[in-house]
Amino acid sequence: MPTTLDPQLKRALADRIRYYNELGIYDFYRREPLLRSEQLEPMTPRGKASVPVKEHLLEIVNPKPESAATDPVTALRLIREDLGDCTRCKLHKQGRKQIVFGVGNPNADLMFIGEAPGADEDQQGEPFVGRSGQLLTNMIKAMGLSREEVYIANIIKCRPPGNRQPEHDECETCSPFLMRQIAAIRPKAIVALGAVAAKTLLAVNAPMSELRGQWFDFQGTKLAVTYHPAFLLRDPRQKKETWKDLQMVMKDLGLKAPPPLT
């Protein structure tokens, strides 16, 4: 039997839903109290999560602005409009100049996801445009693609002060918009660049040595992990290992490296 909520509780629930909408979260689920005999299943990595659906669950669905879009170009535009001049986390008070949303082909088969914008990205409003961005562009060319053929984004869209690593609450606040970008683009493969991107997307805490060299299932999309270009600039010896990771991606997508220049 449906439970009737009193007016005060309804107002409180509506206020809470609006609050989460402002954070970019639109889908909510409420479970009836569990019986003593019921046990919660252990958490699994986000890319492999399996959530049991029971008939007594009450689902409250608040459609996203882009849900009615018929093409990824429109969907991405609506997501960017919904993001607005974001003030959802503390980074907007810590010196960021502008939001770095993402760039590339909305119909891309391949998507690269990094950690966070740096100083050059914050200045230009585009991800991976500094030294590490130049290296990423060369990596993409080595795969037989151009930068314009892929889509590039970051876990968070504002530069952390001093280029520090994003903090957990910043990733949790900002990543729902990235998830919506991924859903709009629907790439065939994702490459997570660096530990922060990999751990956030997969919801695991594992070293790069355990994450590289294999495919993960991320919400129905294949996801591979490799080193961040900024790390490769500090340790060029790992470029060979990164090329192995990219070759795995190329094989899956049916890509061939361009012939060497003569």
N, C-alpha and C positions, 0 to 999 in steps of 0.2 A: 504494500500500500504506500502511495506517495506520502511524504511527510509535508505538512503545511508549515511554512516558516512564519514566525510573527513579523510584523512590519519593521520593527527595529533591527532584527537580524537580517532581513532582506536588504535594508539600507546599508548595513555594515558590509554585507557580501558584495553589493554593487560597488561600494567605495573601494573594496579590496581588488575587485576585478579591474576597475579603472586604473588603480595604482600599477598593477602588473602590466596592463596594456601600455602604459607609459614606458615600461621597461622593455617593450617589444615582445611580451609574452601574451599569447592569445588563447591558448587551449588549457583548460582546467579540468581536473577530475576529482571527485569526492567519493571516498569509499565509506560504506556503512561500517560500523564497528565490527571488528573481526570476532568470530567465535573463538573460544579457548582452543579448540582443536585445530584452528587454522594457523598456519605459519607463513611468514613472509619469505619469499625466495631471496637468496643472496644477490647482491648487486653484481652485475657483469659489466664489462667494458661497454661504453655507450654504443659503439659500432656493432655489438653483438647482443644488445639488450633484448630480452623477450619478456613482455609484460602481459600476464594473463588477464583476460577480460572476463568479468563475471556479470551475470544478468542483474545483480543487485547494485551495480555501480551506477551512479548518476553522473552523466557527462554533460558539462556545460561548455558549449562550443561558441566561441566568439570569433567570427571569420576575420582573417587577416585582410588588410586593404588590397593585397595583390591576388586574393583568391579568385577573383572574377577575371583576371587578366588572361588573354588568350595567347600571349607570346612573352618570351623572357625579357625582351626590351622593355615592354610596358611594366612587367612585374618588378624588374629592378628599379625602374623609375619610381614606382609606388613605394617600394621599400625604402628608397633614399628619401622620399618625401616624408614618410612616416618617421624615419630617424631624425629628420630636422636638424636643428643646431643643438645637438644632443648635450644635455646636462644631467644625464642619468647616473653618472659616477663622478668621483672627485677629480678626474683628469681635466675636466673643463676649467677647473680653477688652478691648474698647475702648469700653465704656460703653453698649452697647445694652441696653435694658430688656426688650424682648420681640421675638419673631419676628412679622413682618407678612406673613402668608401670601397673602391675596387675599380679595376680597369681591365678591358679586354673584350673578347668576343662573347656576347650573351648566349651564343649557341655552341660554346666551346665543348669539345670532347674531353679536354684536359684542364684541370684547375690546380693552381699552385696556391698554397696557403702558408703564409709566414706568421711571424710573431706579433709585431707591432710596427707602426711607422717610426722612422728615425727623423733626424733633423731635416734632411733633404726632402723626404716625403712630406713632412709637416709643412715645409715651405711651398712645395709644388702641388700638394693635394693629390698625389698619385703614388701608389705603393711601388717599392723597389725601383727608385730612380737614382740612388746614390751609388757608391762603389759596389756594394753588394747587389744592387739592381743591375749594374752593368754585367756582373758575373752571371746573374740569373739569366739575363738576355742571351749571353753566350751559351749557357747551358741549354736553353730552349732551341737556339740555332743548331747546336750539335745534335739535337734530337730530330732535326729536319723540319722544324716548325719556326714560325715567326712569333714575336711577342703578341702581335695583333690576333693570332689564331687561338691563343689560350686566354684564360681568365685568371687574374692575380688579385689576391685579397690577403687580409691579415686577420688574426684572431680578434684583435681590438683595433679600433679605428682612430684612436687618438694617441699622439706620442707621449709616452711616459717621461717624466722629467729626467734629464741626464741619460736618456736611453736605457734606463733600468728595465729589468724584466717586468712584464705585466703581473700585477698581483691577482690573487685568486678571485677576489670580489669584482675586479675590473673585467676579468675574462667571463665570469658568470653573468655580468650585466650586459656585456657587449656581444657575446657569442650568439645569442638568439637571432640577431640580425644576420650574422654570417650563415647560420643554418637556413634562414629564409633565402639568402642569395643562392646557396647550394641547391635548394629545392626548386628555385626558379630556373637556374641554368641546367640542372640535371646532367652534369658531366659524366662521361663514362669512367673517368679515373680522377683521383685526387692525389696530389703529392703534398704531404705535410713537410714543411721545411723547418727542421730543428725540433728540439725536445719540447719546447713550450707548445708549439702547434700540435705535435703528435699527442702529447699527454692530455691536452684540452679536448681535442676531437675524440679521442678514444677513451677518455676518462680512466686512464690507467697511470700508475706511477712506476715506470720501468725505464731502465737505461736504454740509450740509443742502440747498444749492441744487441738488445733483445727485440727491438722494434724494426730494425732494418732488414731488408732482404726477404720480405714476405708480404703477402697481401692481407689486408684487413677488410672486413665487411662493414662499411659505414652507411647505415640506413639504405642498404641496397646498392651502394656505389663502392667500387674497389678503391682502397686507400693504401698508398705506399708511403714509407717514411724515409727521408734522407737528411743529410746535414744541411744546415742553413748556410747560404752563401757567405754571410758575415763570418761564420766559423771557418769556412774554407779559406777566407782571406788571412785568417790568423794561423791556420795550419794547412797549407797547400798540399801536404802529403795525403790528405783525405780526399782529394779530388778524384783519385782513381777509384776509391770505394763508392763515391757519389755517382760516378759514371756507371758503375755496375747496377746501382739502384735505378738509374734512368733507363738503362738498357732493358731492365725487367719491365718497365712501364712501356717502352717502345715496342717490345715484343707483343705485349698484350693488346696494344692499340694498332698493331700492324704498321708501325713507322720504321723507316729506314734512314740511317744517317746519311747526310749529303756526302758526295765524294770529296776527298781532300783537294784543296786548291793546288794547282800546278803552276 
